[in-house]
């Protein structure tokens, strides 16, 4: 802020250094998820560039468009984000042609945007275009190639094509190892990515090994209080949660929360990202009141940051709805899941895969109700059988008691009956639906430094 005031006094309002100061301030606000102030700074930066360069298509105008697009993306306004990313791409292609690093960057950003919208095949198309450009410029062994491989691996992971995801993450790791020492943050990123794929395909032991390697490197490079270290704590917490090691899961998720509070304060997206996972730990142990407490904390922060109609708000309602579902409070589950569906339609449009997923969650309610009905019938049936046995064999016991009484009265000893068969208790068979995994929102899986 001081630098901005100095530049204004020295150069006036419409100087490059003033624009650069606005750009830097916008980046800080964006990192803090203060999107309103970030947008204001980036727009002022763009205004100065347009005033300076006029109708000329200039790289700095393209950069400003890209920054504005990223803010819109953070706010969940994906159509506007796409509009500004495409403006940046048009300028860059006009200036540089197709085969240039900045054009590759634009394709990469459009890939990220498509991935955030759940359009993973479209994301892959952009990532492969970015990769082709980078290969034509840098050859095979370059960090930019590795970054593209990581992006491609991330999309395949989301598509549940885990072998392809691992193939590309391992390619990235191989390149980074040829360029950097073992203790480099990029190596840690690859271990993190591989670990998350292993977790998603159910290989929890291997996932722990890779995520632990990532954590060790990050602690060595950054220390304990860093965003990437916090991400490693969270990811390890998720593995422990899946392995039903709830005490350890809680411990690591609280470590992630503690680091992020120290870095960001309370009202930040990365704080809200931990709460649903902690809620899941409590839910798995049947502590529903604690689970709702943490889900609602995440919801409060996100409403404060994004308002009512944002993908993260839909995710919160989904998590709350699924917790009510597992608690068998179907009315409240439906209320929350309907809210999630309405927001999802508003953000992504009617034909998004996220809308299909939200509809599937709602269908689970009727499935569970049918299961409960079958379970109740099962209990009633076995209860009826139990009563029948009681009537039949209970009557025999009553007759035996009367006989025993008479024998006692006659002074005769009763006949001992050894090895008499016991009637087994009836067991109600539950419908084979385990607890539905939720609390996802992109919170469980954190793939950074794409």
VEXMI-146697 format. One record per atom (N, C-alpha, C): residue in one letter; x negated, y negated, z. Coordinates in steps of 0.02 Angstrom, whole numbers, plus 50000, padded with zeros to 5 digits. Atoms other than C-alpha are relative to their C-alpha. Last residue first. Example, Ala and Ser with C-alpha at 12.3 -4.5 7.8 and 13.67 -1.06 7.14 Angstrom:
<lumros>
S500425005949997 S493165005350357 S500394994550037 A499555005950000 A493855022550390 A499554994050000 
</lumros>
This chain:
<lumros>
X499904996850065 X499955140349454 X499594996649947 X500575001950044 X499195134549618 X500075003349932 X500235006950005 X500485143349726 X499484999249945 X500584999350044 X501535158949723 X499774993049983 X500345006450014 X502675158649873 X499405001549956 X500544999150047 X503915172949883 X499704993249982 X500404994249984 X504975172850037 X499405000749955 X500375001149938 X505585155150019 X499535005850015 X500675002050020 X506025156249831 X499584999050060 X500105006750026 X507735155049903 X499324998249974 X500495000150054 X507625172449979 X499784993049982 X500495005249980 X508485173650146 X499454999549948 X499875006650028 X509315189750087 X499474995150025 X500555004749992 X509095208350109 X500204993449969 X500195003350062 X510735217550128 X499444995150013 X499965007349996 X510785228550281 X499764996949935 X500435002949949 X511055246550235 X500094992550001 X500255006850016 X512565252850139 X499574997650058 X500735000750002 X512775271850154 X499724993349983 X500145000650072 X514575271750213 X499294997849990 X499955006750029 X514545276750396 X499865000349926 X500525001150052 X514905294450451 X500104993249969 X499755004250054 X515875295350615 X499444998649951 X500465005450019 X515225309850718 X500314996249942 X499915002350069 X516465321250810 X499554994149986 X499655006450005 X515755328450969 X500074998149927 X500405006050017 X515265346650955 X500444993849998 X499685003450058 X516345359551050 X499604993849984 X499745006849986 X515205369451162 X500304997149937 X500135005150051 X515045388251138 X500304993450020 X499395002350034 X515085398551301 X499824994549950 X500105001050071 X513405406151337 X500624997949963 X500645002950022 X513875413151506 X499984999149925 X500055000050073 X515685416051562 X499364996449979 X500445005150028 X515725420851746 X499965000749925 X500454997250051 X517215430951804 X499594994349970 X499855001650070 X517985423751963 X499495003349954 X500485004850028 X517775433052129 X500184998649927 X500454997550052 X519355441552203 X499534994549976 X500654998349972 X520105436052370 X499535003049950 X500024992849989 X521895436652305 X499355002350031 X499494998649950 X522065417752325 X500025007450018 X500275002349936 X520435415852237 X500485001650056 X500494995149979 X521095426552095 X499714998350068 X499644994149978 X522645415452084 X499535005350027 X499675001849937 X521595399652077 X500365006250030 X500525000349949 X520475407251945 X500304998750069 X500174993149985 X521995411851841 X499495000450057 X499444997149962 X522625393851852 X499865007250020 X500005003049933 X520925387251803 X500555003050044 X500544996849963 X520855399351656 X499964997450071 X499774993249981 X522565393651597 X499475003550041 X499485000949948 X521985375251600 X500245006850025 X500355001749938 X520405379751505 X500494999550058 X500324993949976 X521445388451372 X499654998950066 X499474995849972 X522555373051355 X499715006450028 X499845002949934 X520985362251331 X500535004150035 X500464997249952 X520455374151194 X500114997250070 X500074992750003 X521955371351084 X499575002750056 X499354996849985 X522475353851137 X499925007550002 X499865001149929 X520675347851147 X500655003550020 X500414995449962 X520275355450978 X500164999650075 X499744993350012 X521755346350903 X499615005250038 X499404999249959 X521215330150986 X500295007049992 X500214999449930 X519485331950912 X500595001150046 X500274993249992 X520225335250740 X499795001250072 X499424995550002 X521275319250756 X499765007350010 X499665000849935 X519725309350809 X500605004750005 X500384996149951 X518795316450661 X500304999550070 X499964992950017 X520155310250545 X499655004350053 X499334997849984 X520325293250630 X500075007549988 X499944999849928 X518445290450627 X500685002850021 X500424994549976 X518365295150444 X500055000850075 X499644993950016 X519835283850404 X499625006150026 X499454999649952 X518945269750495 X500425006349989 X500284998249935 X517365272950396 X500545000950053 X500174992950004 X518335272950233 X499725002550067 X499364996450001 X519125256250279 X499875007549999 X499735000249932 X517425249250328 X500655004050005 X500414995649958 X516695254850162 X500275000450071 X499824993150019 X518135246850067 X499625005050043 X499334998849973 X517865230550162 X500245007149985 X500084998649928 X516005231550124 X500685001450032 X500344993549992 X516325233149938 X499955001950073 X499494994850012 X517605218849944 X499705006950007 X499505000449946 X516285207650024 X500525005449991 X500224995749945 X514895213549906 X500525000050057 X499714993450009 X515865205849761 X499815004850057 X499305000349980 X515425188549828 X500335006949994 X499995000549926 X513565192549818 X500724999950025 X500134993349974 X513795198249637 X500025000150077 X499384996150006 X514585181549595 X499925007050028 X499555002649948 X513055172349664 X500675003749998 X500234997449935 X511905183449559 X500474997850056 X499834992849998 X512905179749402 X499815003150067 X499274999749990 X512795161049440 X500235007350004 X499885001549929 X510915162749461 X500745000150017 X500074993749962 X510825171349291 X500114999050075 X500664998949972 X511515154949219 X499975006850035 X500294994050029 X513055154949107 X499295001450026 X499604993949991 X514185142949204 X499635006449980 X499524998750053 X512955128649223 X500295007050007 X500284996150055 X511365127849327 X500465000849940 X500715001450014 X511705114249456 X499775003349935 X500105007250012 X513605113649461 X499294998549978 X499705001750065 X513785132449442 X499864992849981 X500414996750051 X512555135349585 X500274998549930 X500605004150010 X513475122749694 X499565002849944 X499795006450029 X515135131749669 X499404995549986 X499824999050071 X514355148949697 X500174993349967 X500634998850036 X513525143749861 X500135000649925 X500365006550003 X515155136349925 X499365000849960 X499645004050050 X516045152649879 X499674993149993 X500214997750066 X514695162249974 X500364996449943 X500685002250014 X514965151950131 X499785001949929 X500025007450001 X516865153650135 X499304997649979 X499715002450064 X516775172150087 X499964992449995 X500484998250053 X515595176250231 X500254997349933 X500525005249999 X516735166550350 X499465001549946 X499695006450017 X518195177750302 X499484994449995 X499945000650072 X517145193550300 X500314993349978 X499525005649997 X516515192650478 X500124997949928 X499324997750016 X515715209850467 X500534994750014 X499665000249935 X514095204050551 X500725002449994 X500294994649960 X513195209650394 X500295000250070 X499814993650030 X514385198850292 X499745005850041 X499314998649980 X514175184150411 X500235006749972 X500044998449929 X512295185450382 X500695001450028 X500234993149994 X512585186350195 X499935002250073 X499484995450021 X513625170550199 X499815007350008 X499505000149946 X512315161050299 X500565004949984 X500294996749941 X510965166150176 X500505000450057 X500064992950015 X512045161650026 X499745003950061 X499324997249994 X512515144950104 X500005007549985 X499824999949929 X510665141250127 X500695003150011 X500384994449970 X510265146249947 X500175000650075 X499654993950019 X511635134649883 X499675006150032 X499395000049959 X510835120549982 X500405006349984 X500194997949932 X509145124949905 X500605000050048 X500094992749996 X509895124249730 X499835002550070 X500694998350018 X510495106349761 X499925007650006 X500014995850061 X512215098649773 X499305001249974 X499584994049998 X512505092249951 X499885004849942 X499285001050006 X511115079449977 X500355006849996 X499734999350068 X509305083449937 X500734998049992 X500475001450055 X508195078750085 X500354999549932 X500325006549989 X509455077050227 X499564998149941 X499485005050013 X510495091450159 X499724993050007 X499905000450072 X508915101750151 X500544995049981 X500585003350031 X508435098150331 X500134998949925 X500015007049979 X510185102250396 X499434996249966 X499475003750035 X510305118350296 X499984992650016 X500225000850070 X508625124750360 X500504995949960 X500565004849999 X509165121450539 X499754998749929 X499715006749998 X510825130150501 X499464994550005 X499715001550066 X509935146050447 X500274992849998 X500555001750046 X508885145150606 X500254998749929 X500345006149976 X510385144050724 X499464997949950 X499615005750024 X511365156950622 X499664993450020 X500065000250073 X509985169750651 X500374994049972 X500665002950014 X509925165750837 X499904999349924 X499955007149980 X511815168850851 X499344996449987 X499695004250052 X511625184750747 X500044992650020 X499915006249962 X510385193750859 X500284994749952 X499315000749976 X510645210950781 X500134993750040 X499964997349932 X508795214950768 X500694999150031 X500174992950004 X508795212850578 X500045003450068 X499434996250027 X509705196450606 X499875007549998 X499494999449947 X508335189550719 X500595004249976 X500304995949947 X506975193050590 X500525001250055 X499954993050021 X508105186350451 X499715004850052 X499314997849990 X508295169850543 X500095007349982 X499944998849927 X506405168350550 X500715002450016 X500374993849986 X506405170550361 X500015001750074 X499604994250019 X507785157650339 X499655006750013 X499434998549956 X506795145150446 X500425006049977 X500174994949950 X505145146150350 X500625002250039 X500144993650033 X505715137150192 X499865005650049 X499364996650014 X506525122950291 X499895006849968 X499744998049934 X504805118350358 X500655003949989 X500394994249978 X504085118650181 X500185002250071 X499794993750032 X505505107550119 X499625006150026 X500374998850061 X505075094050249 X500225006649969 X499545000350057 X506025086350394 X499635000549933 X499444995349999 X505065091950548 X500395000349935 X499455002049957 X503335084150532 X500575005049992 X499455003650033 X502295087650378 X500504996950047 X500175003450062 X500555093950428 X500554995249976 X500585004349988 X500795098550611 X499844995849938 X499765005549958 X502535105150576 X499444995050012 X499625004750042 X501805115250434 X500294994250039 X500475003650044 X500485123250544 X500374994849959 X500415004549958 X501755127850680 X499534995849957 X499585005749980 X502995135050554 X499594994850040 X499885004050060 X501685146250474 X500394993650018 X500655003150017 X501135152250646 X500084995449939 X500075005749954 X502975155150692 X499334996449989 X499565005350025 X503145165950536 X499974993850045 X500315003150058 X501615175850589 X500444994549970 X500635003249982 X502255179550765 X499704996249941 X499835006349964 X504045183250710 X499374996050016 X499685004550049 X503425196050584 X500154993350032 X500545002950041 X502265203550715 X500284995249948 X500415004249956 X503705206050836 X499454996649962 X499685006549990 X504865212050698 X499604995350045 X500435001949943 X503785226150633 X500204992950020 X499634999749937 X505225232350526 X499564999150061 X500234993949968 X504065235350377 X500335001150069 X499784994350041 X505035222550277 X499795006750029 X499274999749996 X504815209950418 X500275006049960 X499844996949935 X502955213850428 X500765000750009 X500184992950005 X502825210150242 X500175003650065 X499484996750040 X503795193850263 X499855007549991 X499404999249958 X502655188250405 X500555003749963 X500134994249957 X501155191550293 X500605001350047 X499964994150042 X501925179650166 X499865006450039 X499304998650017 X502245166350297 X500075006449960 X499664997749939 X500485167150369 X500735001949984 X500234993249987 X499775166050193 X500325002850063 X499664995750049 X500855150750155 X499805007350011 X499324999149975 X500225142450316 X500395004749954 X500064995449943 X498445145250258 X500695001550028 X500114993350029 X498895137250091 X499925005350055 X499404997250032 X499675122050177 X499915007149973 X499975001950071 X498145119350289 X500625003249969 X499455004850010 X497895119850477 X500014997349929 X499344997549981 X496885135650508 X500584995549982 X499855000049928 X495315131050414 X500715002250012 X499595005749979 X495235126550229 X500074999250076 X500075005950043 X493875137450155 X500344993950030 X500715001750006 X493635150950288 X499914993449962 X500225002449933 X495475151150337 X499274997849997 X499715006649987 X495935152050153 X499804997250068 X500345005050042 X494735166350119 X500264993050016 X500695000749977 X495385176450267 X499624994849960 X500005003849938 X497205173250221 X499284998750024 X499845007050017 X496975179050042 X499964995650062 X500595002850034 X496115195050101 X500104992649983 X500495001249947 X497565197950223 X499354997249970 X499815006349966 X498805195650082 X499514998350056 X500135005750045 X497895208849978 X500164993450034 X500725000450014 X497825221750119 X499834993849958 X500345002749940 X499595218150179 X499254999149987 X499835007149996 X500295220750004 X499644996850058 X500445003550047 X499375237349991 X500124992550002 X500684999249975 X500275243550147 X499504996349956 X500145004749946 X501945235950094 X499285000650028 X500654997549977 X502055244349925 X499734995650056 X499944995549943 X503925241149904 X499355002950025 X499874993350026 X503955233649728 X499995005350056 X499364999850036 X504195216149798 X500165006949972 X499455000349952 X502805218549924 X500675000949965 X500004993649964 X501565224049791 X500575000350050 X499714995150047 X502055208949686 X500055006850034 X499285001250003 X501765197749838 X500355004749951 X499684997749939 X500055205349870 X500754999249999 X499994992750005 X499525202949689 X500365002950062 X499524998250051 X499995184549699 X500085007649994 X499335001649976 X499095181749864 X500535002549950 X499834995049949 X497545190849804 X500714998950027 X499874993650035 X497585179849648 X500175005550050 X499355000650035 X497775163949751 X500175006549965 X499484999149949 X496335169349865 X500704999749969 X500014992849987 X495215171149712 X500555001650051 X499654996950057 X495725153449663 X500035007750007 X499275000249992 X495255147449839 X500395003349943 X499715005950032 X493445153449814 X500775000150009 X499655004049950 X492675165649939 X500324993749971 X499444996349970 X492225178849810 X500424995750047 X500194995349946 X491135166449715 X500645003250028 X500095002549931 X491815158649556 X499745005450047 X500175007249999 X491755160949366 X499814997750070 X500585001150045 X491715179949340 X499774992750002 X500584996949969 X492835182349494 X499374999149957 X500225004249945 X494075169749424 X499375002950034 X500305006250026 X494165179249260 X499724995750057 X500624998250034 X494445196249343 X499644993849973 X500504998649948 X495755188949461 X499325001549969 X500185006549971 X496735181549315 X499455001050052 X500405003550051 X496715198349226 X499754993350026 X500674996949997 X497305206549389 X499534997049947 X500335002749940 X498765194149397 X499295002950007 X500215007050013 X499195198349216 X499664996950062 X500495000250055 X499215217349239 X499744992949990 X500654998249973 X500085215849409 X499454999549947 X500215005449954 X501545206449331 X499315001450027 X500245005550042 X501625219049188 X499764994250043 X500634997850030 X501725233249314 X499714994649955 X500565000749954 X503025223749417 X499335002249970 X500454996050042 X504315220549283 X499315000050034 X500094993349970 X505525214649415 X499625004749954 X499604995550042 X506025199649305 X499975007250025 X499305002049991 X505395188249445 X500475004549959 X499814998049932 X503755197849443 X500734998450013 X499864992850003 X503655195849255 X500205002750068 X499364999050034 X503835177149279 X500185007449994 X499465002249956 X502445176649410 X500695001149968 X499894994849950 X501285186949301 X500574998350047 X499664994550036 X501485174549159 X500165005650049 X499325002350014 X501045160249276 X500415005549967 X499625000049937 X499545169649343 X500724997849990 X499854993049982 X498945173449167 X500405000350065 X499454997850042 X499105154949124 X500195007250015 X499405003349974 X498015150249273 X500625002149960 X499794996449940 X496725163249219 X500644997150029 X499724993750024 X496645155449046 X500275004050059 X499345001650027 X496405138249125 X500355006249972 X499495000649947 X495005145449233 X500704998449974 X499975006949976 X494035150749076 X500554999650053 X500195000549930 X493465167649012 X499974992850024 X499654995449954 X494415171248851 X499864998750073 X500194993050004 X493975156748734 X500365004050055 X500494998049949 X494125138648789 X499735007149990 X500465005449979 X495015129448647 X499435002850043 X500305002950061 X495935143048550 X499484994750017 X500474995150028 X496225152548713 X499644997249939 X500604999949957 X496985136948793 X499485005049974 X500385006350010 X498185134648647 X499355000250039 X500294999850067 X498725152948650 X499584993849986 X500574995350001 X498985152448839 X499655000049933 X500545003449964 X500105137048830 X499365004249999 X500225005450045 X501155145748699 X499424996050031 X500414997050052 X501195161248808 X499774994849949 X500654998249972 X501785150948957 X499545003149947 X500415006149989 X503155142548856 X499315001850025 X500145002950066 X503845159148792 X499554993950006 X500554996250030 X503685166648966 X499814997449932 X500625001949966 X504745152649039 X499415003749970 X500185006550030 X506085156148908 X499354997550031 X500244998550068 X506075174348964 X499804993649964 X500684997449999 X506155168849146 X499735001749931 X500064998150071 X507665157449134 X499305002749988 X499854993050008 X507995157149322 X499975002649929 X499304999450020 X508095138249327 X500225007349992 X499605002549944 X506465137149425 X500755000449985 X500034994949947 X505665148149292 X500434997950060 X499564994450021 X506265136249155 X500015005450054 X499315002449995 X505475121449247 X500495005649983 X499845000449928 X503835130749271 X500734998050010 X499954993249976 X503805135049086 X500195000350074 X499344997750023 X504175117049039 X500125007250021 X499515003449958 X502675112049146 X500725002149981 X500044997049934 X501575124949059 X500534997150047 X499674993450006 X502135119148888 X500025003550068 X499285001250008 X501685101248939 X500395006649994 X499735002049935 X499985106849003 X500754998949997 X499944993849961 X499635115848839 X500294998650069 X499404996750028 X500005099448750 X500125006650037 X499425003649973 X498765090948866 X500665002849974 X499854998249931 X497455104348829 X500614996550029 X500345004649954 X497585101448640 X500185001950072 X500524996549962 X498065112748496 X499584995350043 X499764994349960 X499735106048435 X499475002850046 X499864993950038 X499235088648375 X500195005650048 X500544995050001 X498375076048488 X500115005649950 X500685002749992 X499355059748477 X499475005349984 X500105005450048 X501035065548408 X499294997550001 X500074996750065 X500945081948505 X499874994949945 X500654996550002 X500605072148665 X499895003549934 X500545004950005 X502035059948634 X499335003649992 X499975003250066 X503275073848598 X499434995049990 X500254995350051 X502725083948751 X499994996749931 X500734999649992 X502955069048869 X499705004549946 X500265006550023 X504715066048802 X499235000050003 X500004999850074 X505055084748821 X499764993349970 X500554995650021 X504545084049004 X499945000349924 X500625003849993 X505685068849026 X499395004349983 X500015005850045 X507235077448955 X499324996450003 X500164997550068 X506855093849043 X499944994349951 X500704997949998 X506805084849212 X499785002449930 X500415006150005 X508435076049170 X499265001750000 X499905002850067 X509255092849135 X499594993749990 X500414996650050 X508465100549290 X500094997349929 X499675002850060 X509125088549420 X499625002449938 X499544995250029 X508635099549567 X500384997449940 X499325001649978 X507875085149664 X500525004849973 X499974999249928 X506135092649647 X500694998650028 X500014992749987 X506425094349460 X500055001450075 X499324997450016 X506935076049448 X500045007550015 X499565002449946 X505305071649538 X500715002549988 X500134995949941 X504295082649419 X500444997950059 X499684993450009 X505115074449267 X499915004350063 X499285001249988 X504605057249332 X500395006649994 X499915001149927 X502805063249343 X500744999150018 X500094993649965 X502855070449166 X500114999450075 X499404995950013 X503585054349096 X499965006750038 X499465002849959 X502185044449180 X500655003949991 X500144998049931 X500885055949103 X500554997550047 X499844992949996 X501665053548930 X499905002650072 X499264999849999 X501615034648956 X500235007250005 X499795001849932 X499775036449002 X500764999850006 X500054994449953 X499435046148842 X500244998450071 X500634999949963 X500075031548734 X499995005850050 X499964993749963 X501375031148596 X499345001150035 X500554995250011 X501315012648546 X500115006350043 X499724994450038 X503005003948553 X499485005549988 X499465001450046 X502354992248689 X500275006349967 X500134996650063 X500694997248766 X500564999249948 X500705000650024 X500624985248912 X499925002749930 X500125007150011 X502494982848946 X499314999049968 X499605001750059 X502785001548924 X499914992649982 X500304996950059 X501345005249044 X500384998049937 X500625003650016 X501994992649171 X499675002849937 X499805006750024 X503754999949166 X499384995949980 X499784999450070 X503065017649181 X500164993249970 X500604998350038 X502135013149342 X500165000449925 X500375006350005 X503695004749410 X499365001049959 X499645004250048 X504675020649369 X499654993249991 X500144997550068 X503365031449455 X500354995749947 X500695001650017 X503455020749613 X499835002249929 X500075007450006 X505365020849621 X499294998249979 X499705002150064 X505425039549586 X499914992549989 X500444997450054 X504215043249728 X500264997749932 X500575004650005 X505205031849845 X499515002349945 X499745006750016 X506815041649813 X499424995149989 X499915000650072 X505935058449807 X500254993149979 X499635006349996 X505215057949982 X500134997949927 X499304998850019 X504725076249970 X500434993850010 X499635000249937 X503085072150061 X500745001449990 X500274994749958 X502095077549908 X500385000550066 X499764993750028 X503215066449802 X499775006050042 X499284999349982 X502895051649916 X500285006649974 X499974998849927 X501005054249900 X500735001050021 X500244993249988 X501105056149710 X500045001850074 X499474995350021 X502175040549696 X499805007250015 X499495000149947 X500885030749796 X500575004849985 X500284996649942 X499525036249675 X500505000250058 X500054992950015 X500565031449522 X499765003950062 X499314997349996 X501035014549598 X499995007649988 X499835000049929 X499165011249626 X500715002750011 X500354994349970 X498785016449447 X500165000550074 X499644993950021 X500125004349383 X499685006150032 X499375000149962 X499334990249485 X500405006349984 X500174998149931 X497614994949415 X500625000050045 X500104992849995 X498334994549238 X499875002250072 X500684997950016 X498974976849261 X499935007650009 X499994995450057 X500744970149254 X499315002049977 X499554994349993 X501074962249424 X499915005349946 X499305001350017 X499584950549435 X500405006550000 X499844998950071 X497754955149425 X500704997849979 X500575001050045 X496964949049587 X500215000049927 X500275006749991 X498494946549697 X499464998549949 X499495004850022 X499384961849629 X499734992950004 X500004999950074 X497804972449646 X500514994949973 X500625003250023 X497634967249829 X500004999549923 X499935007249988 X499464971349866 X499394996149975 X499505002750046 X499294988449785 X500064992550007 X500335000450065 X497694992349880 X500474996949949 X500455005749997 X498574988150043 X499664999049932 X499595006050000 X500005000050000 X499574993750000 
</lumros>
